[in-house]
Amino acid sequence: MTRKADQPKKGLSIKKGDTVKVIAGRDKGAEGKVIGVLREEQRVIVEGVNRVKRHTKVVNQGGRAGTTGGIITAEAPIHVSNVILVDGKDVTRVGFRRDTVTKRRPDGSTYAAERSVRISRKTGKDI
């Protein structure tokens, strides 16, 4: 099923700094820390997962600031549907809860607002 161009994309429940476990693909079973999130492509970059080799040329422009050539190993993005959040020792799905909080305006008056909090579907606790 494809997404229509006029429909907005949903937000991702995985954030930078989360520990995730890969549930599909070549690195299935591996755990790592999320070091980057690409929201538009719905992909995440996980530390130590989906490592690819890139061959680079020597660039001598800029004098001493030139790059040396060689083979560089780096993490490539994987789709967010192929990872699941690790909460403590176990994996869990991510849910959201709306909490009512009081906020203060610059003039000192207060008002009620809602804040979205990520929760573990397995335990119900905040993440």
VMD Tcl script that builds the backbone (N, CA, C; Angstrom):
set m [mol new atoms 381]
animate dup $m
set s [atomselect $m all]
$s set {name element resname resid chain x y z} {
  {N N MET 1 A 0.846 -1.179 0.000}
  {CA C MET 1 A 0.000 0.000 0.000}
  {C C MET 1 A 0.891 1.242 0.000}
  {N N THR 2 A 0.675 2.125 -0.911}
  {CA C THR 2 A 1.514 3.312 -1.013}
  {C C THR 2 A 0.840 4.504 -0.362}
  {N N ARG 3 A 1.652 5.416 0.107}
  {CA C ARG 3 A 1.165 6.630 0.742}
  {C C ARG 3 A 0.892 7.670 -0.313}
  {N N LYS 4 A -0.250 8.321 -0.213}
  {CA C LYS 4 A -0.577 9.369 -1.163}
  {C C LYS 4 A 0.198 10.634 -0.823}
  {N N ALA 5 A 0.496 11.419 -1.834}
  {CA C ALA 5 A 1.341 12.600 -1.652}
  {C C ALA 5 A 0.696 13.637 -0.737}
  {N N ASP 6 A -0.635 13.705 -0.700}
  {CA C ASP 6 A -1.295 14.731 0.099}
  {C C ASP 6 A -1.476 14.320 1.558}
  {N N GLN 7 A -1.198 13.063 1.912}
  {CA C GLN 7 A -1.320 12.622 3.292}
  {C C GLN 7 A -0.032 12.917 4.050}
  {N N PRO 8 A -0.147 13.438 5.274}
  {CA C PRO 8 A 1.075 13.702 6.040}
  {C C PRO 8 A 1.705 12.412 6.545}
  {N N LYS 9 A 3.035 12.413 6.681}
  {CA C LYS 9 A 3.734 11.250 7.222}
  {C C LYS 9 A 3.575 11.220 8.727}
  {N N LYS 10 A 3.521 10.014 9.291}
  {CA C LYS 10 A 3.439 9.878 10.734}
  {C C LYS 10 A 4.813 10.107 11.340}
  {N N GLY 11 A 4.826 10.542 12.590}
  {CA C GLY 11 A 6.086 10.711 13.301}
  {C C GLY 11 A 6.655 9.362 13.688}
  {N N LEU 12 A 7.929 9.336 13.993}
  {CA C LEU 12 A 8.591 8.092 14.368}
  {C C LEU 12 A 8.607 7.955 15.887}
  {N N SER 13 A 8.500 6.714 16.366}
  {CA C SER 13 A 8.523 6.470 17.800}
  {C C SER 13 A 9.939 6.164 18.297}
  {N N ILE 14 A 10.890 6.065 17.388}
  {CA C ILE 14 A 12.295 5.832 17.746}
  {C C ILE 14 A 13.029 7.172 17.676}
  {N N LYS 15 A 13.833 7.458 18.714}
  {CA C LYS 15 A 14.558 8.720 18.755}
  {C C LYS 15 A 16.055 8.469 18.863}
  {N N LYS 16 A 16.818 9.501 18.595}
  {CA C LYS 16 A 18.269 9.433 18.724}
  {C C LYS 16 A 18.625 9.147 20.181}
  {N N GLY 17 A 19.550 8.198 20.388}
  {CA C GLY 17 A 19.963 7.838 21.735}
  {C C GLY 17 A 19.268 6.601 22.275}
  {N N ASP 18 A 18.169 6.159 21.637}
  {CA C ASP 18 A 17.472 4.942 22.071}
  {C C ASP 18 A 18.318 3.714 21.762}
  {N N THR 19 A 18.150 2.669 22.556}
  {CA C THR 19 A 18.761 1.377 22.265}
  {C C THR 19 A 17.708 0.520 21.576}
  {N N VAL 20 A 18.059 -0.021 20.415}
  {CA C VAL 20 A 17.104 -0.805 19.629}
  {C C VAL 20 A 17.702 -2.166 19.292}
  {N N LYS 21 A 16.814 -3.087 18.927}
  {CA C LYS 21 A 17.216 -4.419 18.487}
  {C C LYS 21 A 16.710 -4.602 17.070}
  {N N VAL 22 A 17.559 -5.145 16.197}
  {CA C VAL 22 A 17.185 -5.384 14.806}
  {C C VAL 22 A 16.365 -6.669 14.746}
  {N N ILE 23 A 15.181 -6.606 14.127}
  {CA C ILE 23 A 14.289 -7.763 14.081}
  {C C ILE 23 A 14.166 -8.359 12.685}
  {N N ALA 24 A 14.809 -7.742 11.691}
  {CA C ALA 24 A 14.756 -8.279 10.328}
  {C C ALA 24 A 15.996 -7.842 9.568}
  {N N GLY 25 A 16.402 -8.672 8.608}
  {CA C GLY 25 A 17.534 -8.322 7.755}
  {C C GLY 25 A 18.796 -9.070 8.108}
  {N N ARG 26 A 19.880 -8.644 7.481}
  {CA C ARG 26 A 21.175 -9.303 7.623}
  {C C ARG 26 A 21.701 -9.280 9.056}
  {N N ASP 27 A 21.422 -8.210 9.793}
  {CA C ASP 27 A 21.930 -8.055 11.156}
  {C C ASP 27 A 20.872 -8.383 12.201}
  {N N LYS 28 A 19.961 -9.278 11.902}
  {CA C LYS 28 A 18.876 -9.641 12.813}
  {C C LYS 28 A 19.442 -10.122 14.152}
  {N N GLY 29 A 18.888 -9.585 15.242}
  {CA C GLY 29 A 19.323 -9.949 16.578}
  {C C GLY 29 A 20.335 -8.995 17.184}
  {N N ALA 30 A 20.932 -8.129 16.368}
  {CA C ALA 30 A 21.939 -7.197 16.872}
  {C C ALA 30 A 21.267 -6.045 17.610}
  {N N GLU 31 A 21.919 -5.575 18.673}
  {CA C GLU 31 A 21.440 -4.424 19.422}
  {C C GLU 31 A 22.441 -3.292 19.274}
  {N N GLY 32 A 21.925 -2.070 19.289}
  {CA C GLY 32 A 22.800 -0.915 19.176}
  {C C GLY 32 A 22.074 0.360 19.513}
  {N N LYS 33 A 22.837 1.428 19.627}
  {CA C LYS 33 A 22.303 2.738 19.953}
  {C C LYS 33 A 22.002 3.504 18.663}
  {N N VAL 34 A 20.875 4.196 18.630}
  {CA C VAL 34 A 20.499 4.992 17.460}
  {C C VAL 34 A 21.360 6.249 17.444}
  {N N ILE 35 A 22.119 6.435 16.344}
  {CA C ILE 35 A 22.989 7.607 16.251}
  {C C ILE 35 A 22.453 8.645 15.277}
  {N N GLY 36 A 21.367 8.318 14.588}
  {CA C GLY 36 A 20.756 9.273 13.677}
  {C C GLY 36 A 19.383 8.814 13.239}
  {N N VAL 37 A 18.481 9.786 13.007}
  {CA C VAL 37 A 17.125 9.496 12.546}
  {C C VAL 37 A 16.861 10.327 11.294}
  {N N LEU 38 A 16.432 9.658 10.226}
  {CA C LEU 38 A 16.070 10.329 8.978}
  {C C LEU 38 A 14.550 10.253 8.855}
  {N N ARG 39 A 13.860 11.290 9.315}
  {CA C ARG 39 A 12.398 11.266 9.392}
  {C C ARG 39 A 11.734 11.167 8.031}
  {N N GLU 40 A 12.235 11.906 7.052}
  {CA C GLU 40 A 11.603 11.918 5.727}
  {C C GLU 40 A 11.649 10.550 5.057}
  {N N GLU 41 A 12.749 9.822 5.237}
  {CA C GLU 41 A 12.894 8.500 4.628}
  {C C GLU 41 A 12.419 7.380 5.548}
  {N N GLN 42 A 12.028 7.722 6.803}
  {CA C GLN 42 A 11.619 6.767 7.832}
  {C C GLN 42 A 12.702 5.710 8.062}
  {N N ARG 43 A 13.928 6.188 8.237}
  {CA C ARG 43 A 15.055 5.298 8.458}
  {C C ARG 43 A 15.846 5.760 9.671}
  {N N VAL 44 A 16.569 4.820 10.284}
  {CA C VAL 44 A 17.420 5.129 11.423}
  {C C VAL 44 A 18.820 4.585 11.159}
  {N N ILE 45 A 19.822 5.218 11.760}
  {CA C ILE 45 A 21.199 4.748 11.677}
  {C C ILE 45 A 21.556 4.211 13.055}
  {N N VAL 46 A 21.886 2.916 13.105}
  {CA C VAL 46 A 22.164 2.239 14.376}
  {C C VAL 46 A 23.649 1.914 14.446}
  {N N GLU 47 A 24.239 2.168 15.600}
  {CA C GLU 47 A 25.671 1.959 15.824}
  {C C GLU 47 A 26.017 0.472 15.692}
  {N N GLY 48 A 26.943 0.157 14.783}
  {CA C GLY 48 A 27.418 -1.212 14.602}
  {C C GLY 48 A 26.525 -2.102 13.769}
  {N N VAL 49 A 25.478 -1.556 13.157}
  {CA C VAL 49 A 24.524 -2.346 12.379}
  {C C VAL 49 A 24.510 -1.846 10.940}
  {N N ASN 50 A 24.397 -2.764 9.977}
  {CA C ASN 50 A 24.332 -2.447 8.549}
  {C C ASN 50 A 25.560 -1.656 8.105}
  {N N ARG 51 A 26.723 -2.182 8.452}
  {CA C ARG 51 A 27.974 -1.502 8.092}
  {C C ARG 51 A 28.306 -1.775 6.630}
  {N N VAL 52 A 28.666 -0.716 5.907}
  {CA C VAL 52 A 29.010 -0.816 4.496}
  {C C VAL 52 A 30.387 -0.197 4.294}
  {N N LYS 53 A 31.065 -0.624 3.225}
  {CA C LYS 53 A 32.393 -0.103 2.918}
  {C C LYS 53 A 32.293 0.857 1.746}
  {N N ARG 54 A 32.957 1.993 1.885}
  {CA C ARG 54 A 32.987 2.997 0.838}
  {C C ARG 54 A 34.430 3.200 0.422}
  {N N HIS 55 A 34.669 3.202 -0.884}
  {CA C HIS 55 A 36.008 3.437 -1.414}
  {C C HIS 55 A 36.140 4.917 -1.739}
  {N N THR 56 A 37.121 5.584 -1.142}
  {CA C THR 56 A 37.293 7.018 -1.346}
  {C C THR 56 A 38.619 7.294 -2.043}
  {N N LYS 57 A 38.624 8.372 -2.832}
  {CA C LYS 57 A 39.830 8.786 -3.535}
  {C C LYS 57 A 40.606 9.792 -2.696}
  {N N VAL 58 A 41.884 9.941 -3.017}
  {CA C VAL 58 A 42.717 10.936 -2.364}
  {C C VAL 58 A 42.370 12.304 -2.951}
  {N N VAL 59 A 42.095 13.270 -2.086}
  {CA C VAL 59 A 41.804 14.634 -2.513}
  {C C VAL 59 A 42.882 15.527 -1.921}
  {N N ASN 60 A 43.682 16.162 -2.782}
  {CA C ASN 60 A 44.787 16.991 -2.316}
  {C C ASN 60 A 44.480 18.474 -2.319}
  {N N GLN 61 A 43.242 18.847 -2.588}
  {CA C GLN 61 A 42.900 20.263 -2.582}
  {C C GLN 61 A 42.892 20.787 -1.155}
  {N N GLY 62 A 43.374 21.995 -0.976}
  {CA C GLY 62 A 43.388 22.608 0.340}
  {C C GLY 62 A 44.640 22.326 1.137}
  {N N GLY 63 A 45.681 21.824 0.503}
  {CA C GLY 63 A 46.950 21.618 1.201}
  {C C GLY 63 A 46.871 20.501 2.219}
  {N N ARG 64 A 47.095 20.834 3.485}
  {CA C ARG 64 A 47.107 19.822 4.541}
  {C C ARG 64 A 45.709 19.318 4.876}
  {N N ALA 65 A 44.676 20.052 4.446}
  {CA C ALA 65 A 43.303 19.667 4.781}
  {C C ALA 65 A 42.754 18.602 3.843}
  {N N GLY 66 A 43.554 18.105 2.899}
  {CA C GLY 66 A 43.097 17.091 1.964}
  {C C GLY 66 A 42.817 15.770 2.659}
  {N N THR 67 A 41.909 14.981 2.079}
  {CA C THR 67 A 41.556 13.701 2.685}
  {C C THR 67 A 42.421 12.598 2.099}
  {N N THR 68 A 42.696 11.605 2.908}
  {CA C THR 68 A 43.442 10.458 2.426}
  {C C THR 68 A 42.468 9.446 1.846}
  {N N GLY 69 A 42.919 8.711 0.856}
  {CA C GLY 69 A 42.064 7.719 0.226}
  {C C GLY 69 A 42.092 6.408 0.979}
  {N N GLY 70 A 41.185 5.538 0.606}
  {CA C GLY 70 A 41.151 4.229 1.240}
  {C C GLY 70 A 39.736 3.711 1.355}
  {N N ILE 71 A 39.579 2.659 2.133}
  {CA C ILE 71 A 38.270 2.041 2.335}
  {C C ILE 71 A 37.763 2.444 3.711}
  {N N ILE 72 A 36.602 3.083 3.732}
  {CA C ILE 72 A 35.997 3.549 4.977}
  {C C ILE 72 A 34.774 2.693 5.273}
  {N N THR 73 A 34.654 2.187 6.491}
  {CA C THR 73 A 33.498 1.412 6.910}
  {C C THR 73 A 32.600 2.304 7.761}
  {N N ALA 74 A 31.323 2.398 7.384}
  {CA C ALA 74 A 30.377 3.246 8.101}
  {C C ALA 74 A 29.014 2.574 8.155}
  {N N GLU 75 A 28.161 3.054 9.057}
  {CA C GLU 75 A 26.818 2.520 9.181}
  {C C GLU 75 A 25.908 3.151 8.135}
  {N N ALA 76 A 25.076 2.320 7.512}
  {CA C ALA 76 A 24.078 2.798 6.547}
  {C C ALA 76 A 22.713 2.775 7.225}
  {N N PRO 77 A 21.774 3.609 6.774}
  {CA C PRO 77 A 20.449 3.636 7.396}
  {C C PRO 77 A 19.664 2.353 7.128}
  {N N ILE 78 A 18.828 1.966 8.099}
  {CA C ILE 78 A 17.903 0.859 7.915}
  {C C ILE 78 A 16.498 1.362 8.217}
  {N N HIS 79 A 15.495 0.701 7.667}
  {CA C HIS 79 A 14.113 1.149 7.836}
  {C C HIS 79 A 13.676 0.967 9.283}
  {N N VAL 80 A 12.867 1.908 9.757}
  {CA C VAL 80 A 12.445 1.917 11.150}
  {C C VAL 80 A 11.573 0.701 11.493}
  {N N SER 81 A 10.944 0.080 10.499}
  {CA C SER 81 A 10.113 -1.093 10.771}
  {C C SER 81 A 10.953 -2.325 11.074}
  {N N ASN 82 A 12.250 -2.272 10.813}
  {CA C ASN 82 A 13.134 -3.406 11.065}
  {C C ASN 82 A 13.804 -3.356 12.430}
  {N N VAL 83 A 13.434 -2.385 13.261}
  {CA C VAL 83 A 13.994 -2.291 14.604}
  {C C VAL 83 A 12.867 -2.173 15.624}
  {N N ILE 84 A 13.162 -2.593 16.858}
  {CA C ILE 84 A 12.212 -2.463 17.961}
  {C C ILE 84 A 12.969 -1.935 19.167}
  {N N LEU 85 A 12.300 -1.127 19.966}
  {CA C LEU 85 A 12.928 -0.473 21.111}
  {C C LEU 85 A 13.238 -1.476 22.213}
  {N N VAL 86 A 14.417 -1.321 22.829}
  {CA C VAL 86 A 14.809 -2.140 23.970}
  {C C VAL 86 A 14.611 -1.293 25.222}
  {N N ASP 87 A 13.777 -1.809 26.155}
  {CA C ASP 87 A 13.498 -1.107 27.410}
  {C C ASP 87 A 13.984 -1.985 28.554}
  {N N GLY 88 A 15.103 -1.617 29.144}
  {CA C GLY 88 A 15.704 -2.457 30.181}
  {C C GLY 88 A 16.381 -3.649 29.535}
  {N N LYS 89 A 15.915 -4.872 29.879}
  {CA C LYS 89 A 16.488 -6.084 29.294}
  {C C LYS 89 A 15.608 -6.651 28.188}
  {N N ASP 90 A 14.396 -6.147 28.037}
  {CA C ASP 90 A 13.430 -6.724 27.116}
  {C C ASP 90 A 13.027 -5.720 26.042}
  {N N VAL 91 A 12.485 -6.216 24.930}
  {CA C VAL 91 A 12.002 -5.342 23.860}
  {C C VAL 91 A 10.548 -4.980 24.120}
  {N N THR 92 A 10.125 -3.836 23.608}
  {CA C THR 92 A 8.759 -3.383 23.797}
  {C C THR 92 A 8.327 -2.502 22.631}
  {N N ARG 93 A 7.025 -2.464 22.417}
  {CA C ARG 93 A 6.480 -1.506 21.469}
  {C C ARG 93 A 6.327 -0.164 22.180}
  {N N VAL 94 A 6.175 0.898 21.401}
  {CA C VAL 94 A 6.113 2.235 21.969}
  {C C VAL 94 A 4.685 2.753 21.859}
  {N N GLY 95 A 4.185 3.281 22.975}
  {CA C GLY 95 A 2.877 3.924 22.988}
  {C C GLY 95 A 3.041 5.365 23.441}
  {N N PHE 96 A 1.955 6.106 23.382}
  {CA C PHE 96 A 1.995 7.507 23.789}
  {C C PHE 96 A 0.858 7.795 24.754}
  {N N ARG 97 A 1.133 8.647 25.736}
  {CA C ARG 97 A 0.124 9.082 26.694}
  {C C ARG 97 A 0.152 10.601 26.751}
  {N N ARG 98 A -1.025 11.213 26.848}
  {CA C ARG 98 A -1.110 12.664 26.945}
  {C C ARG 98 A -1.284 13.050 28.407}
  {N N ASP 99 A -0.336 13.825 28.941}
  {CA C ASP 99 A -0.394 14.301 30.322}
  {C C ASP 99 A -0.729 15.780 30.321}
  {N N THR 100 A -1.584 16.185 31.257}
  {CA C THR 100 A -1.912 17.595 31.410}
  {C C THR 100 A -0.901 18.233 32.350}
  {N N VAL 101 A -0.294 19.317 31.894}
  {CA C VAL 101 A 0.704 20.028 32.687}
  {C C VAL 101 A 0.329 21.503 32.737}
  {N N THR 102 A 0.836 22.197 33.741}
  {CA C THR 102 A 0.620 23.643 33.813}
  {C C THR 102 A 1.886 24.343 33.338}
  {N N LYS 103 A 1.690 25.293 32.446}
  {CA C LYS 103 A 2.808 26.061 31.907}
  {C C LYS 103 A 2.680 27.507 32.353}
  {N N ARG 104 A 3.821 28.199 32.359}
  {CA C ARG 104 A 3.846 29.589 32.805}
  {C C ARG 104 A 4.205 30.503 31.638}
  {N N ARG 105 A 3.433 31.549 31.485}
  {CA C ARG 105 A 3.704 32.544 30.443}
  {C C ARG 105 A 4.777 33.520 30.942}
  {N N PRO 106 A 5.387 34.275 30.031}
  {CA C PRO 106 A 6.412 35.247 30.460}
  {C C PRO 106 A 5.892 36.299 31.441}
  {N N ASP 107 A 4.565 36.596 31.389}
  {CA C ASP 107 A 4.021 37.599 32.312}
  {C C ASP 107 A 3.690 37.020 33.689}
  {N N GLY 108 A 3.887 35.698 33.881}
  {CA C GLY 108 A 3.679 35.082 35.187}
  {C C GLY 108 A 2.384 34.298 35.308}
  {N N SER 109 A 1.452 34.466 34.384}
  {CA C SER 109 A 0.191 33.721 34.453}
  {C C SER 109 A 0.418 32.271 34.012}
  {N N THR 110 A -0.449 31.378 34.465}
  {CA C THR 110 A -0.313 29.959 34.139}
  {C C THR 110 A -1.494 29.498 33.299}
  {N N TYR 111 A -1.285 28.397 32.573}
  {CA C TYR 111 A -2.356 27.809 31.774}
  {C C TYR 111 A -2.112 26.309 31.662}
  {N N ALA 112 A -3.174 25.558 31.356}
  {CA C ALA 112 A -3.071 24.104 31.236}
  {C C ALA 112 A -2.773 23.739 29.786}
  {N N ALA 113 A -1.862 22.786 29.621}
  {CA C ALA 113 A -1.510 22.306 28.284}
  {C C ALA 113 A -1.281 20.803 28.370}
  {N N GLU 114 A -1.229 20.153 27.211}
  {CA C GLU 114 A -0.993 18.713 27.183}
  {C C GLU 114 A 0.386 18.421 26.621}
  {N N ARG 115 A 1.023 17.419 27.199}
  {CA C ARG 115 A 2.349 17.003 26.759}
  {C C ARG 115 A 2.285 15.519 26.431}
  {N N SER 116 A 2.894 15.120 25.316}
  {CA C SER 116 A 2.918 13.727 24.897}
  {C C SER 116 A 4.122 13.028 25.517}
  {N N VAL 117 A 3.881 11.859 26.129}
  {CA C VAL 117 A 4.927 11.106 26.805}
  {C C VAL 117 A 4.993 9.719 26.190}
  {N N ARG 118 A 6.210 9.256 25.853}
  {CA C ARG 118 A 6.370 7.893 25.328}
  {C C ARG 118 A 6.296 6.894 26.475}
  {N N ILE 119 A 5.559 5.803 26.263}
  {CA C ILE 119 A 5.426 4.772 27.287}
  {C C ILE 119 A 5.721 3.409 26.679}
  {N N SER 120 A 6.094 2.467 27.544}
  {CA C SER 120 A 6.322 1.089 27.128}
  {C C SER 120 A 4.981 0.378 27.082}
  {N N ARG 121 A 4.657 -0.277 25.981}
  {CA C ARG 121 A 3.407 -1.021 25.872}
  {C C ARG 121 A 3.411 -2.244 26.773}
  {N N LYS 122 A 4.600 -2.772 27.067}
  {CA C LYS 122 A 4.697 -3.990 27.869}
  {C C LYS 122 A 4.498 -3.701 29.346}
  {N N THR 123 A 5.143 -2.623 29.861}
  {CA C THR 123 A 5.075 -2.338 31.291}
  {C C THR 123 A 4.174 -1.150 31.617}
  {N N GLY 124 A 3.919 -0.270 30.664}
  {CA C GLY 124 A 3.104 0.918 30.913}
  {C C GLY 124 A 3.888 2.068 31.527}
  {N N LYS 125 A 5.187 1.882 31.739}
  {CA C LYS 125 A 6.017 2.931 32.358}
  {C C LYS 125 A 6.566 3.878 31.299}
  {N N ASP 126 A 6.982 5.059 31.757}
  {CA C ASP 126 A 7.582 6.045 30.853}
  {C C ASP 126 A 8.917 5.542 30.325}
  {N N ILE 127 A 9.228 5.955 29.105}
  {CA C ILE 127 A 10.509 5.584 28.494}
  {C C ILE 127 A 11.454 6.753 28.643}
}
mol reanalyze $m
mol bondsrecalc $m
mol representation Tube
mol addrep $m
